[in-house]
Amino acid sequence: MSHRLTPATHPLLAEHERQRCEVWTRVMGYHRPMASFNIGKQGEFHERRYFAEPGWACGTVAARIAEGEPVCA
């Protein structure tokens, strides 16, 4: 079932039921968790900008991710 068809209700979780989301990114040809980065490298990650290359079949990656659509299917 698609998320667009489900109701927009979210369960309320107590603080002890929550789980931290681990973000990984590609650095120097391999993937690493952001939590292992120093403060400077984390800052660089947050300053990254996405762009759309003209003529690219999938459009802008950031816009598709924000809408919950697959990037390239």
N, C-alpha and C positions, 0 to 999 in steps of 0.2 A: 504494500500500500504506500502511496506517495505521501510525503509529509504535508503536501499542499491540501490533501483531502482530510487529514486528521484535524480534530479540534485543537485550538491554540491554548490548551491547558497544560500546565507543567506541575508535576508533583512538588510539594514543598518538602525539602530535606533538612533535617537537623544538621548542625555543623559536623558532628561526628560521623554522619553518613556520607559526607562529601568526599570526593577523591580529586586530587590535584591533576590537572591536565598537563601532560608533558609534551612540549613542542620540540620537534626535531627539525633541523635544517641542514642543507648541504653546504659543507665548507671544505674547500681544497680537495674536491673529488670524492668525499665520503660524507656520510650523515652522522651528526652528533646532536645530543640533546642540548637545548638552550641553557638548561640549568648548569651545565659544566662550563659555560662561557664566563670570562671575566666581565666586569662592568663595562669596559670599553667596547668589547665585542657585542655585548647585548645592546648597547646604544646604537652601534652600527646596524644591527639587525632591524631595530625599530625605525631607523631612518631610511630603510630601503624604499624605493619607489618602483611601482609597476608601470609599464608602458605597453601600448598596443602597436605592434609592427604593422604597417599598411600591407594589406593583401593577405594577412594571416587568416586562415580558414576558421579558427575557433574564436576570433574576436579577443576582447580583453579578458585576461585571466582573472584579475581582481573583481571585475563586475560579475562574472559567472560564479565565482566562489561566494561572493556576497549574496547572490540570489539562490544559492544552494544547488546550482546546476552542475552537471559534470563538465570538467574543463575541456576535454577532447574525448568524444565517445565514438 
